[in-house]
């Protein structure tokens, strides 16, 4: 690590986030939503607070309305979505989220696909994972696969979230 990264992480230590989790699926319920549960559990285990958790159908208007209502509160540091990121005609989460993002974090998608390639090989190119800032709120959109969600939460989002929140508040 670089000296400045180490200094920033040290300054960000203990930083917590107010979070929302959205699962996009036509079939999952809160009782069957394993991917959403992985996200909630990982965030809570890292000391963050879950303010909202919901499921939306694979419908662009429903996804946008719910995300926008959360953003409009100005009370969230982080939104993580799971599902609706593939290349099927019903997969529209990425298009909705990209319209909300003001500052894209290109490195997230690149790193996620690199790590995913180590697990699933060339199929990693199908991942349209994206992240960025929507006004002051971080948004990460993950595939619906539990393995993909676990990978993103354990290797990227949870370890770096205190630093991300700290940077956003500077």
KABEL-V261814 format. One line per field, one symbol per residue. ss: DSSP state (@ for helix, = for strand, . for the rest). psi: psi as a letter, one per 30 degrees, with the letter a starting at -180 (. if undefined). Layout:
ss: ???
psi: ???
//
This chain:
ss: ..@@@@@@@@@@.....=======.........@@@@@@@@@@@@...========...@@@@@@@@@@@@@@....=====..........@@@@@@@@..==.@@@@@@@@@@@@@@@@@@@@@...=====..======...@@@@@@@@@@@@@@@@@@@@@@@@.
psi: lleeeeeeeeefkfklkklkkkkjkffllffgieeeeeeeeeeefgglkjekklkklijeeeeeeeeeeeeffggkfkkklklggaglffjgeeeeeeffkejkieeeeeeeeeeeefegbfffffkhkllakjcgkkkkjllfkeeeeeeeeefdeeffeeeeeeeef.
//
